[in-house]
Amino acid sequence: MTITRYIPNTLTCLSLVCGCISCVMAFQGNILAATLWIMIGAAFDFLDGFAARILHAFSPIGKDLDSLADLVSFGVAPGMIVFWLLSQATPLLPFGSFNNHIPYFGFIIPVFSALRLAKFNIDKRQATSFIGLPVPAHALFISSASYAVLPVIFTQPLVFTLCTLITILISSLLLVSEIPMFSLKIKSLAWKGNEPRYILVLSSILFIIFFGFLGVAGSILLYIFLSIFNKK
């Protein structure tokens, strides 16, 4: 028994901790920190799978632990961000007492994230690719876009609220959709066969350099677009 077998699960637990911290930051209204912790959690989530493959340290508990961590870091955390944002916008809306209920629509995100993860765990088609939008990608889109549009809350609260509700509904449906989406796992460094992956990575770097957090959201939209039109 070697210590290396525990490395993947340790990385998964670190991702879970990042998600917990992100939730706390969201409750405090620190959306920048909440978004950054989701990003750090996504890095740990990528590394745990990478470590498991390199070290041949797959385990049944690791698979379940990964889903539980993902639900917190990429389901509950972005849901908390949206809840806080809507709670800031809704007092400025003309809907009377119904305003108090609108922030709870943010919990659509963890519900559909849980459905997505449950579906992933029993779907044998998703061994090397995905069916539906992966929850880490969804969380990165929601959190980065939320931070990027923060100023709109107080200048256009009605527009912000309507756009947010429509966005979380459409993006949550993408989580449980039957749309095939490629994985970033590669078997070789060759361009042929990895075209969408290289396009995504290179474009994402440029998006983030020029547009910051909005570029992260743009990268996820590009990922969805490339997945839909990728015929391989």
N, C-alpha and C positions, 0 to 999 in steps of 0.2 A: 504494500500500500504506500503510494507516494503522495506527497503534498500537492503535486501538480493536478491531481484529479479534483481538487477543491477550488482551483483557480476560476473555472467558468462560473460556478455558483457564487463565488465571492464577488465577481464582477456583476452578476445579476443582482445581488443584494445591494451593491453600491448604486446601481441604477434605481432600485427601489427607494433607497435613502434620498437620492436626488429628487424623485417624485414627491416624497413626503415634504422635503424642504420647499419645493415649488408650490405645493398646496399652502404652506404657511405664508410664503411670500405673497401669494394671490390674496389670501385673507387680509393681509396687511396693505393691500393695494400697491405693492411693489411689482408691477407687471414686468418690468425689465428683468429683475432678478428671477421672477417665476419662469420667464421665457428662457433665460440662460441656464437655469437648473434643468429644464426639460431637455435642452440641447446637450448638456453634460450627461444626463441620463441616457440620451440616445447614443452617445459615444460609448458608454459602458455597455449598452444593449448590443451594439455592433461587436464590441470586443469579446463579449461572453461567447457568442456563437463562433467567432473566429478562433478563440482559444480552445473551445470544445473540439473544433475540427482539427486544429494543429496538434493538440495533445491527445486526441482520440479519447476524450473524457465525457462522452455522452452518457446520460443517465435519465431514467424516467422522472426522478424528482427534479432534475434540472429543467426538463420540459415544462412541468407544471409550475415550478418556481418562476420560470421566465414569463409565463402567462400572467401569473399573479402580480409580478412586478410591473409588467407592461400595463396592466389595468390601472394601477395607481399612477405610474409615471406618465402614461400616454392616454389615459382615459379620465381619471378623476382630476388630475392636475390641470389639463386644459379646460375641463368643465368648470373648475373653480375660477379660472381666469375669466371665462365668459360670464359666469355668475356675477363676479365683482364688476365687470364692465357694464353689464346690463343694469345692475343695481345703481350705478352712477347715472345712467342715461334715463331710466324710467321715471324718476321724479319730475323730469322735465317734459313728460309726455301728456297728452290731453285725454287719457283714458280713465281718469278717476281712480277708483279703488283697484281696478284691474292692473294698474301699474305695479302693485306689490307682488303680483304673481309672475310677471314676465321674466325676471331673472332666473326662475327655476327651469326655464326652457334650456338653460345651459347644461342641465343634467341629461339631456338627450345624448350628449357626447359620451359619458361613461357607460350609459346603457348600451348604445350601439357598439362601443369598443368592446364591451364584455361579450356581446353576441358575435363580433368578429373573431375574438380570440377563441371562443368556444368552437366556432365553426372551423377555425384553422387547426385546432387540435385533433379533430376527427376527420379532416378532409385530406385523403392521401394524395390528392392531385397537387398539393402545395409543398411537395418535398424539395423542389428546386426553384419554384417560382411562386407567385401569389395569385389568388383569386380574390379580387377586391382590394381596396386600398389598405396597406399595412397600417396598424395603429401608430407606430412611431412617426411615419410620414404625415399622417393626419394630425397628430399632436404638434408637430413642427409647423405645419401650415397654420393651424388655428392660433397657436401662441405667437408666432412671428407676425402674422397679419394683424392680430389684436394689438400688439405693441405699436406696429407701424401706423395704425389709424387712431391712436389714442386721442389726438387733438379734436377729432371729429365728434367725439361724444358730446361736448358742450357747445359746439358750433352748429351741428346738425343732428340733434338727438334722435329725432324721428327717423331720418334716413339711416343713421347708424344702427338703430334697433331693428328696423325692417331688413336691412342688408345682412346684419348678424344672424337673425333668425333664419333667413333664407339660406345663408351660407352653411350654418350648422346642420340644417336639414338635408341639403344636397350632399354635403361632404360626409355626413353620417350614413346616408344611403349608399354612398360609394364604398363604405367599409364593408357592407354586407352584399355588395353587388357581385355579379358573375363575370366582371371584366377581368381578363387575365392581365397581370402586371409583373414585369420582370424583376428579378432579384439582382442585387449588386454583386452577388457571388460570381466569380469568374474561374474558369478552368485553365485559361491561358491568358497571356498578355497580348495576344494577337488582336489586330483591329477587326478582322473578319469574325463575325459572330458576336462581337461585343460592341457593335456600333452604337446602340442606344445608351449603353453604360458610359462610354467615353464622351458622347455628346452631352449627356446629363452632367457628368462630373465637370467637364470643361466649362459648360454654360453656367453651372451653379457657381463656380469660382468667380466668373465675370459678374453674374447677377449680384452676388454678395458684396463684391468690391465696389460696385457702382450704386447699389440700392440698399445695402445694409440688410436690416431685418425683412424689409419688403422683398428683397432678393431671395431670401430663404423661402418665403411663400411662393414666389415666382418659380423657384426651382421645383417645388412640389407639383405645381400646375404643369410644368414641363414634363415631369415624370409621368403624370397621368396621361398627358397628350402622347408622349412617346410610347407608352404602354398600349394605348388604344390602337395606335397605327403601326405598332411593331408586329410584323407578320411571322416572326420566327419563333 
